[in-house]
Amino acid sequence: MDCRSTQVLFYLNDAVTQLLDHKEEYTQFGLVRYFAEYFSSVKNSNHVLFRELSYIRATQHNRASFIRVFWRCFRQIGKSGDLLSVPEYRSLLQLLCPDFPLEAVQSASRIVLADDASDGLMSFSDFIYSFQLQFCYQEFLDSIQVIYQDLLAGKSPNTVIVPTSSSVEQLVSVATEESDREEQQQDVVDSSTLAECVDALCERFKHSYPSRTCLREVLEQTDKVSYYGFLQSLANHESINQTIGALPSKEELLIDPEMDQELDKLIAQISVSPGSNSSGSAIGGLKEVQRRASPRRNIHHRRKMEVESDGSTEETDSSEN
């Protein structure tokens, strides 16, 4: 069975599971409408809002959709030029996925701030492209880190073992605990040797990974490379960004005229509303949306919240055109 067939079955299983768990809520709209709206939300990338992390990570489409939703919801942070810390970015991610882990945000921040991932401040554009790479290709990057550590230890390419998914978790954990980040940033390996090992990894890797052409292109740019230097180059590679398909180019990351118009209307409404002379009411409204939003609500309510989340007044089916 190919990957696409497996993913279709995954979504069909999830749709049926939700229907059975909340039959009284959903059946009142009719089964045909329910399934039509479920798969329409999957197509338009709105289906990941307020879902659990295990669901979001289950497919590459879900991961890319989550990146896109995060960008559309919090793009204004980039426009304002604010620099945020790891805990602050995690708080934003938890507004969309309540069980989003701190470790995933820290992993992305190390790509931007390899020497001080816990305390450094990051711009929105730097964080989101690094987060995209880490979140979409986590398993592959973990495997590369294991290979990189083996090469640093002096092992030859012939003795470097391509790690399994279970061994990656153990070895990456040990490497993180025992190695100093500053030292790791300064240590480099031979780029051609790493390229040889990465190519061998791609031959047998079962999860998604960037195109081998892009990987070779990055490694051919220098004779020596560090692990985080390699990841930074991948995060900024436009071909990889286009392949994922969630974000625009860096030049267009903060440009969205339609969303700007809707936000201006919303701000104007807040400013003229009685008792809304401070930002507290806006923050309270966001918290109220988060509290009420749940995948257990019926699809009619979920679609309404999904439309509001990206600032569009159009129907969900046409919001991603």
VEXDREN-2710 file (C-alpha; in Angstrom, 1 decimal):
% VEXDREN-2710
k/r/px/py/pz
1/MET/0.0/0.0/0.0
2/ASP/1.5/3.4/-1.0
3/CYS/1.8/6.4/1.2
4/ARG/-1.2/8.3/-0.2
5/SER/-3.5/5.4/0.3
6/THR/-2.3/5.1/3.9
7/GLN/-2.9/8.8/4.6
8/VAL/-6.5/8.5/3.1
9/LEU/-7.2/5.7/5.4
10/PHE/-5.8/7.7/8.4
11/TYR/-8.1/10.6/7.7
12/LEU/-11.1/8.3/7.1
13/ASN/-10.4/6.5/10.4
14/ASP/-10.2/9.8/12.2
15/ALA/-13.4/11.0/10.7
16/VAL/-15.2/7.9/11.6
17/THR/-13.8/7.9/15.1
18/GLN/-14.9/11.5/15.8
19/LEU/-18.3/10.6/14.3
20/LEU/-18.8/7.7/16.6
21/ASP/-17.5/9.5/19.7
22/HIS/-19.8/12.5/19.1
23/LYS/-22.6/10.9/17.1
24/GLU/-25.4/13.0/18.6
25/GLU/-23.6/16.3/17.7
26/TYR/-22.6/15.4/14.2
27/THR/-25.5/13.3/12.8
28/GLN/-27.9/16.2/13.1
29/PHE/-26.2/17.8/10.1
30/GLY/-26.3/14.6/8.0
31/LEU/-23.5/12.1/7.3
32/VAL/-22.8/13.4/3.8
33/ARG/-22.4/16.9/5.0
34/TYR/-20.2/15.8/7.9
35/PHE/-17.8/13.9/5.7
36/ALA/-17.7/16.6/3.1
37/GLU/-16.9/19.2/5.6
38/TYR/-14.3/17.0/7.3
39/PHE/-12.3/16.4/4.1
40/SER/-12.8/20.0/3.0
41/SER/-11.1/21.1/6.2
42/VAL/-8.3/18.6/5.6
43/LYS/-7.8/20.0/2.0
44/ASN/-7.8/23.6/3.3
45/SER/-5.4/22.8/6.1
46/ASN/-7.8/24.0/8.8
47/HIS/-8.2/20.5/10.3
48/VAL/-5.3/20.8/12.7
49/LEU/-6.6/23.6/14.8
50/PHE/-6.9/22.7/18.5
51/ARG/-6.1/19.1/17.8
52/GLU/-3.7/16.9/19.9
53/LEU/0.0/16.7/19.0
54/SER/-0.2/13.0/18.0
55/TYR/-2.7/13.9/15.3
56/ILE/-0.8/16.9/14.0
57/ARG/2.4/14.8/13.7
58/ALA/0.7/11.8/12.1
59/THR/1.2/12.9/8.5
60/GLN/3.4/15.4/6.6
61/HIS/0.3/17.2/5.4
62/ASN/-0.8/17.7/9.0
63/ARG/2.7/19.0/10.0
64/ALA/2.8/21.5/7.0
65/SER/-0.8/22.6/7.8
66/PHE/0.1/23.3/11.4
67/ILE/3.1/25.4/10.2
68/ARG/0.8/27.4/7.9
69/VAL/-1.8/28.0/10.6
70/PHE/0.8/29.2/13.0
71/TRP/2.1/31.6/10.4
72/ARG/-1.3/33.0/9.5
73/CYS/-2.3/33.4/13.2
74/PHE/0.8/35.1/14.4
75/ARG/2.3/36.8/11.4
76/GLN/1.7/40.2/13.0
77/ILE/4.5/39.4/15.5
78/GLY/7.0/39.5/12.6
79/LYS/5.5/42.7/11.3
80/SER/5.9/44.4/14.7
81/GLY/9.5/43.3/14.9
82/ASP/9.2/41.7/18.3
83/LEU/11.8/39.2/19.5
84/LEU/10.4/36.3/21.6
85/SER/11.9/33.7/23.8
86/VAL/11.4/29.9/23.7
87/PRO/8.7/30.0/26.4
88/GLU/6.9/32.7/24.6
89/TYR/6.9/30.9/21.3
90/ARG/5.7/27.7/23.0
91/SER/2.8/29.7/24.6
92/LEU/1.7/30.8/21.1
93/LEU/1.9/27.2/19.8
94/GLN/-0.1/26.0/22.8
95/LEU/-2.9/28.3/21.7
96/LEU/-3.2/26.1/18.6
97/CYS/-2.2/22.8/20.1
98/PRO/-2.6/22.6/23.9
99/ASP/-0.2/19.7/24.5
100/PHE/2.6/21.1/22.3
101/PRO/5.9/20.2/24.0
102/LEU/8.7/22.5/25.1
103/GLU/11.3/20.2/23.7
104/ALA/10.1/20.7/20.1
105/VAL/10.4/24.5/20.5
106/GLN/13.9/24.2/22.0
107/SER/15.0/22.0/19.2
108/ALA/14.0/24.6/16.7
109/SER/15.6/27.4/18.7
110/ARG/18.9/25.6/18.7
111/ILE/19.0/25.9/14.9
112/VAL/18.8/29.7/15.3
113/LEU/20.7/30.1/18.6
114/ALA/23.0/27.0/18.8
115/ASP/25.1/28.6/21.6
116/ASP/22.3/29.7/23.9
117/ALA/19.0/28.1/23.0
118/SER/17.4/28.5/26.4
119/ASP/17.8/32.3/26.9
120/GLY/18.1/33.9/23.4
121/LEU/15.5/36.0/21.7
122/MET/14.4/35.2/18.1
123/SER/12.7/37.1/15.4
124/PHE/9.5/35.6/14.0
125/SER/11.1/34.9/10.5
126/ASP/14.2/33.2/11.9
127/PHE/12.1/31.0/14.3
128/ILE/9.4/30.0/11.9
129/TYR/11.7/28.7/9.1
130/SER/13.8/26.8/11.6
131/PHE/10.7/25.5/13.3
132/GLN/9.3/24.3/9.9
133/LEU/12.5/22.3/9.2
134/GLN/12.6/20.8/12.7
135/PHE/8.9/20.0/12.9
136/CYS/8.5/18.5/9.3
137/TYR/11.7/16.5/9.3
138/GLN/12.3/15.8/13.0
139/GLU/13.1/12.1/12.6
140/PHE/15.6/12.7/9.8
141/LEU/17.4/15.5/11.7
142/ASP/17.7/13.2/14.7
143/SER/19.3/10.5/12.6
144/ILE/21.7/13.0/11.1
145/GLN/22.7/14.2/14.6
146/VAL/23.6/10.6/15.5
147/ILE/25.7/10.3/12.4
148/TYR/27.4/13.6/13.1
149/GLN/28.3/12.5/16.6
150/ASP/29.8/9.3/15.2
151/LEU/31.9/11.3/12.8
152/LEU/33.1/13.7/15.5
153/ALA/34.1/10.6/17.6
154/GLY/36.4/9.6/14.7
155/LYS/34.5/6.8/13.2
156/SER/35.0/6.2/9.5
157/PRO/32.1/6.3/7.1
158/ASN/32.2/2.6/6.7
159/THR/31.6/2.1/10.5
160/VAL/28.9/4.7/10.9
161/ILE/25.7/2.8/11.5
162/VAL/22.5/4.4/10.1
163/PRO/20.3/4.6/13.2
164/THR/16.9/3.1/13.7
165/SER/14.1/5.3/15.1
166/SER/14.4/3.7/18.5
167/SER/18.1/4.1/18.7
168/VAL/17.9/7.7/17.6
169/GLU/15.9/8.7/20.7
170/GLN/18.4/7.0/23.0
171/LEU/21.5/8.3/21.3
172/VAL/20.3/11.9/20.8
173/SER/19.3/12.0/24.5
174/VAL/22.7/10.9/25.6
175/ALA/24.5/13.3/23.2
176/THR/22.4/16.2/24.5
177/GLU/23.2/15.4/28.1
178/GLU/26.9/14.7/27.7
179/SER/28.0/17.3/25.2
180/ASP/28.4/21.0/25.7
181/ARG/26.5/23.1/23.1
182/GLU/29.2/25.7/22.6
183/GLU/31.8/23.0/21.9
184/GLN/29.4/21.2/19.6
185/GLN/28.8/24.4/17.6
186/GLN/32.6/24.9/17.1
187/ASP/33.3/21.2/16.1
188/VAL/33.1/20.5/12.4
189/VAL/33.2/17.4/10.2
190/ASP/34.3/16.9/6.6
191/SER/31.4/17.9/4.4
192/SER/32.0/15.3/1.8
193/THR/32.1/12.5/4.4
194/LEU/28.9/13.7/6.0
195/ALA/27.3/13.9/2.5
196/GLU/28.3/10.3/1.9
197/CYS/26.7/9.2/5.1
198/VAL/23.6/11.3/4.6
199/ASP/23.1/9.8/1.1
200/ALA/23.3/6.3/2.6
201/LEU/20.7/7.3/5.2
202/CYS/18.3/8.5/2.5
203/GLU/18.6/5.1/0.8
204/ARG/16.9/3.3/3.7
205/PHE/15.1/6.1/5.6
206/LYS/11.3/5.4/6.1
207/HIS/10.3/8.9/7.1
208/SER/10.2/12.1/5.1
209/TYR/13.4/14.1/4.4
210/PRO/14.5/17.0/2.3
211/SER/15.4/16.3/-1.3
212/ARG/18.8/14.7/-1.8
213/THR/19.7/17.4/-4.3
214/CYS/19.2/20.1/-1.7
215/LEU/21.2/18.2/0.9
216/ARG/24.1/17.8/-1.5
217/GLU/23.9/21.4/-2.6
218/VAL/24.2/22.6/1.0
219/LEU/27.1/20.3/1.8
220/GLU/29.0/21.2/-1.3
221/GLN/29.2/24.8/-0.3
222/THR/32.0/24.3/2.2
223/ASP/34.7/21.8/3.1
224/LYS/33.8/21.6/6.8
225/VAL/30.4/21.9/8.4
226/SER/29.0/21.8/11.9
227/TYR/25.7/20.2/12.7
228/TYR/23.8/23.4/13.4
229/GLY/25.5/25.2/10.5
230/PHE/24.1/22.4/8.3
231/LEU/20.6/22.8/9.7
232/GLN/20.7/26.6/9.4
233/SER/21.5/26.3/5.7
234/LEU/18.7/23.8/5.3
235/ALA/16.2/26.0/7.1
236/ASN/17.0/28.9/4.8
237/HIS/17.0/26.8/1.6
238/GLU/14.1/28.1/-0.6
239/SER/13.7/24.9/-2.5
240/ILE/13.1/23.0/0.8
241/ASN/10.6/25.7/1.8
242/GLN/8.8/25.3/-1.5
243/THR/8.7/21.6/-1.3
244/ILE/7.0/21.7/2.1
245/GLY/4.5/24.3/0.7
246/ALA/3.4/25.8/4.0
247/LEU/5.2/29.2/4.0
248/PRO/5.9/31.8/1.3
249/SER/9.4/33.0/0.6
250/LYS/11.2/35.2/3.2
251/GLU/10.5/38.3/1.1
252/GLU/6.8/37.6/1.2
253/LEU/6.5/36.2/4.7
254/LEU/5.0/39.3/6.2
255/ILE/2.9/40.4/3.2
256/ASP/-0.8/39.5/3.3
257/PRO/-3.0/42.5/2.3
258/GLU/-6.3/40.8/2.8
259/MET/-5.4/39.7/6.3
260/ASP/-4.1/43.2/7.1
261/GLN/-7.5/44.7/6.1
262/GLU/-9.4/42.3/8.3
263/LEU/-7.1/43.0/11.2
264/ASP/-7.5/46.7/10.8
265/LYS/-11.3/46.2/10.8
266/LEU/-11.1/44.1/14.0
267/ILE/-8.8/46.7/15.7
268/ALA/-11.3/49.5/14.8
269/GLN/-14.2/47.5/16.2
270/ILE/-12.3/46.9/19.5
271/SER/-11.3/50.5/19.8
272/VAL/-14.9/51.8/19.5
273/SER/-16.5/49.1/21.7
274/PRO/-17.7/50.2/25.1
275/GLY/-15.3/49.2/27.9
276/SER/-12.7/48.2/25.3
277/ASN/-10.1/50.9/26.0
278/SER/-7.3/48.5/26.8
279/SER/-5.6/45.5/25.3
280/GLY/-7.0/43.4/28.1
281/SER/-10.3/42.8/26.4
282/ALA/-8.6/41.6/23.3
283/ILE/-6.4/39.2/25.3
284/GLY/-9.5/38.0/27.2
285/GLY/-11.3/37.4/23.9
286/LEU/-8.4/35.3/22.7
287/LYS/-8.4/33.2/25.9
288/GLU/-12.2/32.8/25.6
289/VAL/-11.8/31.4/22.0
290/GLN/-9.1/29.0/23.2
291/ARG/-11.2/27.9/26.1
292/ARG/-14.3/27.2/24.0
293/ALA/-12.4/25.8/21.0
294/SER/-12.3/22.0/20.9
295/PRO/-12.3/19.2/18.4
296/ARG/-15.3/17.9/20.3
297/ARG/-17.5/20.8/19.2
298/ASN/-19.6/20.2/16.1
299/ILE/-18.3/20.9/12.7
300/HIS/-20.5/24.0/12.3
301/HIS/-18.9/25.7/15.2
302/ARG/-15.4/24.4/14.3
303/ARG/-15.6/25.9/10.8
304/LYS/-16.7/29.2/12.2
305/MET/-13.7/29.3/14.5
306/GLU/-11.4/28.2/11.8
307/VAL/-12.5/31.0/9.5
308/GLU/-12.1/33.6/12.3
309/SER/-8.6/32.3/13.1
310/ASP/-7.1/33.4/9.8
311/GLY/-9.0/36.7/9.7
312/SER/-11.1/35.8/6.7
313/THR/-14.8/36.5/6.2
314/GLU/-15.1/34.0/3.3
315/GLU/-16.3/30.4/3.6
316/THR/-13.6/27.9/4.7
317/ASP/-13.8/26.1/1.3
318/SER/-12.5/29.2/-0.4
319/SER/-10.2/30.7/2.2
320/GLU/-7.1/28.9/1.0
321/ASN/-7.4/29.7/-2.7
END
